[in-house]
Structures are given as structure tokens and as C-alpha cells.
């Protein structure tokens, strides 16, 4: 309806009960008076019929209160007119007027307030003895009652607006937290995708390059290289499918499927235990790698730390293949619980500035991954070799 206010929140059962008890208070007092006086007419009424009519209007006012939010000014005006001939209608009229004030529509509030004051004057004249005394007293009382009810209505509206703004601020903060969490998760997925694809594609490029430039390969060697390219391409698709499956579960267009394209569970993520397989894989593709592994108590290394370590080594090998193809790479791993995990990967530094798409983006991704793991990373060129040093925390 036009009169309904979107700022009027629902009232709980306790609030509704208290409002009706307050509105029914004049009617309850008159019922008690009639009972205590054994059916005699209480002053200033002249007959029992008048008393019953007053109570009937009060009860009707309680019924009309039910629609005070749907037609606020109409119900308030009707009850204001009823107070001219019914004292018990004053309770519902007061509650309805306060409800009208919470809408803060002064073109409706002011006329209802004036009618309420005039109705109180008329009511006093009907039962009073002196015109001047009754009119002045009733007018003064009406002004005070209207002023108090208006202030109370504005206070209730202010509390509602404050609560609404707090709810809106909390909802906005919650949305921001959700968006930040989603963005962080997507950034992590993007980093994972970069690590996986950069590693696989660099291996494919190395194998394809060997086929393109080497003329001395036997048919068997050519077949082995082609099979290696096929296997790496297949692995690339599988790993990309797993990463995209994670993206779908985080709210992608497919609506949260539980795994890859077939909806199966996500495969195990690589950890430090998979480094030997990684080294064998890159060596089979033609990259020369020397490994010095002095890690103690590696079974106590947290899985998440092992996963970060695997990705750091994988990206370092990818960078070496990209910027120093055919060179010898040295990977040194060490550490123990309480001292942290140390990773150093070095290779001959290429002459001149690095070129090609994605230059230095791998180092940016490594720095971000290491920071997320709570570690540190640095890189430098020393004695003609590019050296990458990373340290990850390892609690005792």
C-alpha cells in the first residue's frame, strides 16, 4: 500500500504484547472500576449505557490497531475522533499516533495531532462543568500528551534507523569479507594454474625444440620424444582440469561440482615427497639437474609447507628452462624442525636482460607464494649464476 513504510521493521511477539497492554490500560481500569462499584455508574458518566458505549469504542480501537501499519494516518485519525466521546479509546489512539510519528510524514502527523487536541477538548466539555476551565485544561493536557508522544515516536524511529544502518554496515562488511576471501582464493588458484602450466609447457617446448633442431635422432629416439610430448600434454590437461575443478567449486559457472569434469574427488596435491618424481621428469625431458638434499626428519614437515616447497622448486626449474635453456641447474634442499626449510636453486645467468612474455612474473608469483607461507625469498646474480634462495617456517 502507499501508506506502508519500508522502514518499519517487524515487531516481535513481546513488543506487540506490550503495545496492546498499554493501549488496553484505560479499558482495563474502567472494567475494574465498574466491578468494584458493583455495577454503579462511575463518575463523571450519567448512565451505565454511556459507560458501556465508551468501553465498546475502546475495544473497537484495540481492533483497529491491527491495521495501523497498513493505513497509519487513517487509523490514527479515526481513533483521534473516537477519543472525543470515548476515554478508553485514548490508549489505542496514543499507540497509533506514536506509530504514525515513526513514519515522519508531517503532512499527516500535524492534522492528526490537531484533531487529537480538539477531541480532548470536546471530551472535557462533555463531562466538565466550566467551559473555560475544561477547555483550557484539556487543551494544555492535549498539547503535553501530543508532545510526549511525538518525541517518543521520533525516538523509536531513530532507534530503528540506527539499527537498520548497523545491519546494513554489517551486511556490507560481511559482503566485503566474502569478496576478499573469494578474491584471495582465486588469486591462489591463478598462482596454482601458472605453476602447473608454466612447468608443463616449458617441458613441451624443450622436447619439441629437440625434435625440431636435432637431425641425428634415430626413429626410436624420435618416437620416445614424441611419446614424452604426448605424456606431458596429457598431464597438462589433467592438472589444468583439476585446477579448473577447484575454481568451479568456489562458485564458478558450473555451480560447485565436486571435482574434475566427471565430478570426482580432487586428486592429491604434490608435496616434498613428489620432488624426486619432478626431478626425474625434467631430466627425461633433457634438463640437467643436480640435487643436494640434506633435509632431516622430512616426515615431520607440514603438508602445506611441503606443497609450497614443491611449487617453489618447480617454478625455479621452469625459470631456468625459460631463461637458461640447456644449462646445468643445481637444487639444494636442507633444514630440520625448528630451523626452517631452506631451498636454493641456481643456474647460469643469461647475458643481457630477460626477454619474452611473462618475464619475471614467475618470481613475482614465487614471492607471493612464499609470503603466504610465512617465509622469505630472495634472488641475486653472483659469479655469473642466478641464485634463488627461499626459507619456509618449520615448527619444532
C-alpha positions as CSV (number, residue, x, y, z in Angstrom):
1,X,0.0,0.0,0.0
2,X,1.0,3.6,-0.4
3,X,1.0,4.3,3.3
4,X,3.2,1.4,4.2
5,X,6.7,2.5,5.2
6,X,9.6,0.4,4.1
7,X,11.5,1.4,7.2
8,X,9.0,-0.2,9.6
9,X,10.7,-3.4,10.8
10,X,8.6,-6.4,12.0
11,X,7.7,-6.3,15.7
12,X,8.3,-9.4,17.8
13,X,5.7,-11.0,20.0
14,X,6.9,-9.3,23.2
15,X,6.7,-5.8,21.5
16,X,3.3,-6.5,20.2
17,X,2.0,-7.7,23.6
18,X,3.4,-4.6,25.4
19,X,1.8,-2.2,22.9
20,X,-1.6,-3.8,23.3
21,X,-1.3,-3.9,27.1
22,X,-0.5,-0.2,27.1
23,X,-3.4,0.5,24.7
24,X,-5.8,-1.6,26.8
25,X,-4.8,0.0,30.1
26,X,-7.7,2.6,30.1
27,X,-10.2,0.0,29.2
28,X,-9.0,-2.4,31.9
29,X,-9.1,0.4,34.5
30,X,-12.8,1.2,33.7
31,X,-13.7,-2.5,33.9
32,X,-12.1,-2.7,37.3
33,X,-14.0,0.5,38.4
34,X,-17.3,-1.0,37.2
35,X,-16.7,-4.2,39.1
36,X,-15.6,-2.5,42.3
37,X,-18.6,-0.2,42.2
38,X,-21.0,-3.2,41.8
39,X,-22.4,-2.0,38.6
40,X,-22.9,1.6,39.6
41,X,-22.0,4.3,37.1
42,X,-18.6,5.7,37.7
43,X,-18.3,9.5,37.7
44,X,-18.5,11.6,35.6
45,X,-20.8,9.4,33.4
46,X,-24.5,9.7,33.7
47,X,-25.7,6.3,32.8
48,X,-24.4,2.7,32.5
49,X,-25.2,2.7,28.8
50,X,-22.7,5.6,28.3
51,X,-20.0,3.6,30.2
52,X,-20.6,0.5,28.1
53,X,-20.5,2.6,24.9
54,X,-17.2,4.1,26.0
55,X,-15.8,0.6,26.6
56,X,-17.1,-0.6,23.3
57,X,-15.3,2.1,21.4
58,X,-12.2,1.3,23.4
59,X,-12.4,-2.3,22.4
60,X,-13.0,-1.2,18.7
61,X,-9.9,0.9,18.9
62,X,-7.9,-2.1,20.0
63,X,-9.2,-4.0,16.9
64,X,-8.3,-1.1,14.6
65,X,-4.8,-1.0,15.9
66,X,-4.1,-4.2,13.9
67,X,-4.1,-2.1,10.7
68,X,-2.1,0.9,12.0
69,X,0.8,0.0,9.8
70,X,-1.2,-0.6,6.6
71,X,-3.2,2.7,6.9
72,X,-1.3,4.7,9.5
73,X,-2.8,8.1,9.2
74,X,-6.3,6.9,8.5
75,X,-6.4,4.7,11.6
76,X,-4.8,7.4,13.7
77,X,-7.3,10.0,12.6
78,X,-10.2,7.6,13.3
79,X,-9.0,6.9,16.8
80,X,-8.4,10.6,17.4
81,X,-12.0,11.3,16.6
82,X,-13.2,8.4,18.8
83,X,-11.4,10.0,21.8
84,X,-13.9,12.9,21.7
85,X,-16.6,10.5,23.0
86,X,-14.6,7.6,24.5
87,X,-11.9,7.9,27.1
88,X,-10.9,4.3,26.7
89,X,-10.1,4.9,23.1
90,X,-7.3,7.1,24.2
91,X,-5.0,4.2,24.8
92,X,-5.2,2.8,21.2
93,X,-5.2,6.4,19.9
94,X,-1.9,7.1,21.7
95,X,-0.2,3.9,20.4
96,X,-1.5,4.5,16.9
97,X,-0.3,8.2,16.9
98,X,3.2,7.1,18.0
99,X,3.2,4.6,15.2
100,X,2.3,7.4,12.8
101,X,5.1,9.6,14.0
102,X,7.6,6.9,13.3
103,X,6.8,7.4,9.6
104,X,7.9,11.0,9.8
105,X,5.3,12.3,7.4
106,X,4.5,15.7,8.9
107,X,1.7,16.5,6.5
108,X,-0.2,13.6,8.1
109,X,1.1,13.9,11.7
110,X,0.2,17.6,12.2
111,X,-3.5,17.2,11.2
112,X,-3.9,14.1,13.4
113,X,-2.2,15.9,16.3
114,X,-4.6,18.9,16.0
115,X,-7.7,16.6,15.8
116,X,-6.4,14.8,18.9
117,X,-6.2,18.0,20.9
118,X,-9.6,19.2,19.7
119,X,-11.1,15.8,20.6
120,X,-9.7,16.0,24.1
121,X,-11.3,19.5,24.5
122,X,-14.6,18.1,23.3
123,X,-14.4,15.2,25.6
124,X,-13.7,17.5,28.6
125,X,-16.7,19.7,27.7
126,X,-19.0,16.7,27.5
127,X,-18.2,15.8,31.2
128,X,-17.0,19.1,32.6
129,X,-18.9,21.9,34.4
130,X,-16.9,25.0,33.4
131,X,-16.3,25.7,29.7
132,X,-13.2,27.9,30.3
133,X,-11.6,25.6,32.8
134,X,-12.4,22.4,31.0
135,X,-11.3,23.7,27.5
136,X,-8.1,25.3,28.7
137,X,-7.1,22.3,30.9
138,X,-7.9,19.8,28.2
139,X,-6.0,21.8,25.5
140,X,-3.0,22.1,27.8
141,X,-3.1,18.4,28.6
142,X,-3.6,17.5,24.9
143,X,-0.5,19.6,23.9
144,X,1.6,17.9,26.6
145,X,0.4,14.4,25.6
146,X,0.9,15.1,21.9
147,X,4.4,16.5,22.5
148,X,5.5,13.5,24.6
149,X,4.0,11.0,22.1
150,X,5.7,12.8,19.2
151,X,9.1,12.8,21.0
152,X,8.6,9.1,21.8
153,X,7.7,8.3,18.2
154,X,10.8,10.1,16.8
155,X,12.9,8.3,19.4
156,X,11.6,4.9,18.2
157,X,12.2,5.9,14.6
158,X,15.7,7.0,15.4
159,X,16.5,3.7,17.1
160,X,15.1,1.8,14.1
161,X,17.2,3.8,11.7
162,X,20.3,3.2,13.8
163,X,19.6,-0.5,13.9
164,X,19.0,-0.6,10.2
165,X,22.2,1.3,9.4
166,X,24.1,-1.1,11.7
167,X,22.6,-4.1,9.9
168,X,23.5,-2.5,6.6
169,X,27.0,-1.8,7.7
170,X,27.4,-5.3,9.0
171,X,26.0,-6.8,5.8
172,X,28.3,-4.6,3.7
173,X,31.3,-5.7,5.8
174,X,30.2,-9.3,5.5
175,X,30.0,-9.0,1.7
176,X,33.4,-7.4,1.7
177,X,34.9,-10.2,3.7
178,X,33.3,-12.7,1.4
179,X,34.6,-10.9,-1.7
180,X,38.1,-10.6,-0.2
181,X,38.1,-14.4,0.6
182,X,36.9,-15.2,-2.9
183,X,39.5,-12.9,-4.4
184,X,42.2,-14.4,-2.3
185,X,41.1,-17.9,-3.2
186,X,41.0,-17.1,-6.9
187,X,44.5,-15.5,-6.7
188,X,45.7,-18.7,-5.1
189,X,44.1,-20.7,-7.9
190,X,45.6,-18.5,-10.5
191,X,49.0,-19.0,-9.0
192,X,48.5,-22.7,-8.9
193,X,47.5,-22.6,-12.6
194,X,50.6,-20.6,-13.5
195,X,52.9,-23.0,-11.7
196,X,51.3,-26.1,-13.3
197,X,51.0,-24.8,-16.8
198,X,54.4,-23.0,-16.9
199,X,56.2,-26.2,-15.8
200,X,54.4,-28.4,-18.3
201,X,54.5,-26.0,-21.3
202,X,58.3,-25.4,-20.8
203,X,58.9,-29.1,-20.8
204,X,56.8,-29.4,-24.0
205,X,58.8,-26.5,-25.6
206,X,62.1,-28.2,-24.7
207,X,61.0,-31.6,-26.1
208,X,59.6,-30.0,-29.3
209,X,62.8,-28.0,-29.7
210,X,64.9,-31.1,-29.6
211,X,62.8,-32.7,-32.3
212,X,63.0,-29.6,-34.4
213,X,66.7,-29.0,-34.3
214,X,68.3,-32.4,-33.9
215,X,69.0,-34.2,-37.1
216,X,70.8,-37.2,-35.6
217,X,67.9,-38.8,-33.8
218,X,67.1,-42.4,-34.6
219,X,63.4,-43.3,-35.3
220,X,63.3,-44.9,-31.8
221,X,64.6,-41.7,-30.1
222,X,62.1,-39.6,-32.2
223,X,59.3,-41.9,-31.1
224,X,60.4,-41.6,-27.4
225,X,60.4,-37.8,-27.6
226,X,57.0,-37.8,-29.3
227,X,55.6,-40.0,-26.5
228,X,57.2,-37.7,-23.9
229,X,55.4,-34.7,-25.5
230,X,52.2,-36.6,-25.6
231,X,52.5,-37.6,-21.9
232,X,53.3,-34.1,-20.8
233,X,50.4,-32.7,-22.8
234,X,48.1,-35.3,-21.2
235,X,49.5,-34.3,-17.8
236,X,48.9,-30.6,-18.6
237,X,45.3,-31.3,-19.4
238,X,44.7,-33.3,-16.2
239,X,46.4,-30.7,-14.0
240,X,44.5,-27.9,-15.6
241,X,41.3,-29.8,-15.2
242,X,41.9,-30.3,-11.5
243,X,42.6,-26.5,-11.0
244,X,39.5,-25.5,-13.0
245,X,37.5,-28.0,-10.9
246,X,38.6,-26.1,-7.8
247,X,37.6,-22.9,-9.4
248,X,34.1,-24.3,-10.2
249,X,33.7,-25.4,-6.6
250,X,34.5,-21.8,-5.5
251,X,31.4,-20.5,-7.3
252,X,32.2,-20.8,-11.0
253,X,29.6,-21.1,-13.7
254,X,29.1,-24.8,-13.3
255,X,27.7,-24.3,-9.8
256,X,30.1,-26.1,-7.5
257,X,30.9,-29.5,-8.8
258,X,33.0,-31.6,-6.6
259,X,35.9,-32.3,-8.8
260,X,37.0,-32.6,-12.4
261,X,34.8,-32.9,-15.4
262,X,33.3,-36.2,-14.0
263,X,32.6,-34.7,-10.6
264,X,35.0,-36.9,-8.8
265,X,37.2,-36.0,-5.8
266,X,40.2,-33.8,-6.3
267,X,43.5,-35.6,-6.7
268,X,46.2,-35.3,-4.1
269,X,48.3,-32.1,-4.3
270,X,52.1,-32.5,-4.7
271,X,54.3,-32.2,-1.7
272,X,58.0,-32.5,-0.9
273,X,57.8,-36.3,-1.4
274,X,57.0,-35.7,-5.1
275,X,60.2,-33.8,-5.8
276,X,62.1,-36.9,-6.9
277,X,59.4,-37.6,-9.5
278,X,59.7,-33.9,-10.6
279,X,63.5,-34.2,-11.0
280,X,63.1,-37.5,-13.0
281,X,60.5,-35.8,-15.2
282,X,62.6,-32.8,-16.1
283,X,65.7,-34.9,-16.6
284,X,63.8,-37.1,-19.0
285,X,62.9,-34.0,-20.9
286,X,66.6,-33.1,-21.2
287,X,67.1,-30.6,-18.4
288,X,70.3,-31.3,-16.4
289,X,69.6,-31.0,-12.7
290,X,71.9,-31.7,-9.7
291,X,70.3,-32.2,-6.4
292,X,71.8,-31.9,-2.9
293,X,69.1,-32.9,-0.4
294,X,70.1,-32.7,3.3
295,X,66.6,-32.4,4.9
296,X,66.3,-34.1,8.3
297,X,63.0,-35.5,9.6
298,X,61.2,-34.7,6.4
299,X,58.3,-36.9,7.5
300,X,57.5,-34.2,10.1
301,X,57.3,-31.4,7.6
302,X,53.7,-30.0,7.4
303,X,51.9,-30.9,4.2
304,X,51.1,-27.3,3.3
305,X,54.8,-26.3,3.7
306,X,55.8,-29.3,1.6
307,X,53.3,-28.2,-1.1
308,X,54.8,-24.7,-1.2
309,X,58.3,-26.1,-1.3
310,X,57.4,-28.3,-4.3
311,X,55.9,-25.4,-6.2
312,X,58.9,-23.2,-5.5
313,X,61.3,-25.8,-6.8
314,X,59.0,-26.4,-9.8
315,X,58.8,-22.7,-10.7
316,X,62.6,-22.3,-10.3
317,X,63.3,-25.2,-12.7
318,X,60.7,-23.6,-15.1
319,X,62.5,-20.3,-14.9
320,X,65.8,-22.0,-15.6
321,X,64.5,-23.7,-18.7
322,X,62.9,-20.5,-19.9
323,X,65.9,-18.1,-19.4
324,X,68.9,-20.5,-19.5
325,X,67.9,-23.5,-21.7
326,X,70.4,-26.4,-21.8
327,X,72.3,-25.1,-18.7
328,X,73.0,-27.2,-15.6
329,X,70.7,-26.4,-12.6
330,X,71.7,-27.0,-9.0
331,X,69.0,-27.6,-6.4
332,X,70.0,-27.5,-2.7
333,X,67.5,-28.5,0.0
334,X,68.1,-28.5,3.7
335,X,66.6,-27.9,7.1
336,X,65.1,-29.5,10.1
337,X,62.2,-28.9,12.6
338,X,62.8,-25.6,14.5
339,X,65.3,-24.3,11.9
340,X,63.1,-24.0,8.9
341,X,63.3,-25.3,5.4
342,X,65.9,-23.9,3.0
343,X,65.7,-24.0,-0.8
344,X,68.4,-22.8,-3.1
345,X,68.2,-23.2,-6.9
346,X,70.9,-21.8,-9.1
347,X,71.7,-21.8,-12.8
348,X,74.0,-19.8,-15.2
349,X,72.7,-16.3,-15.6
350,X,71.8,-15.5,-19.2
351,X,73.6,-12.5,-20.7
352,X,71.6,-9.3,-21.2
353,X,68.1,-8.5,-19.9
354,X,65.5,-11.3,-19.8
355,X,63.0,-11.2,-22.6
356,X,59.9,-12.9,-23.7
357,X,56.3,-12.9,-22.4
358,X,55.8,-13.4,-18.7
359,X,59.4,-12.3,-17.9
360,X,59.9,-12.1,-14.1
361,X,56.2,-12.9,-13.4
362,X,57.3,-16.3,-12.1
363,X,59.5,-14.6,-9.5
364,X,56.5,-12.4,-8.5
365,X,54.4,-15.5,-8.1
366,X,57.1,-17.2,-6.0
367,X,57.4,-14.1,-3.8
368,X,53.6,-14.1,-3.2
369,X,53.5,-17.8,-2.5
370,X,56.4,-17.6,0.0
371,X,54.8,-14.7,1.7
372,X,51.5,-16.6,2.1
373,X,53.5,-19.5,3.7
374,X,55.1,-17.1,6.2
375,X,58.6,-17.4,4.7
376,X,61.1,-15.2,2.8
377,X,62.6,-15.4,-0.7
378,X,65.4,-13.5,-2.4
379,X,67.3,-13.8,-5.7
380,X,70.6,-12.4,-7.0
381,X,73.3,-12.9,-9.6
382,X,76.6,-13.9,-8.2
383,X,79.7,-15.1,-10.1
384,X,77.7,-15.4,-13.3
385,X,75.0,-17.6,-11.7
386,X,71.4,-16.7,-10.9
387,X,70.7,-17.8,-7.3
388,X,67.2,-18.2,-5.8
389,X,67.0,-18.5,-2.0
390,X,63.8,-19.3,-0.2
391,X,63.2,-20.1,3.5
392,X,59.9,-21.5,4.9
393,X,59.0,-21.8,8.5
394,X,59.1,-25.3,10.1
395,X,58.0,-25.5,13.7
396,X,59.8,-27.9,16.0
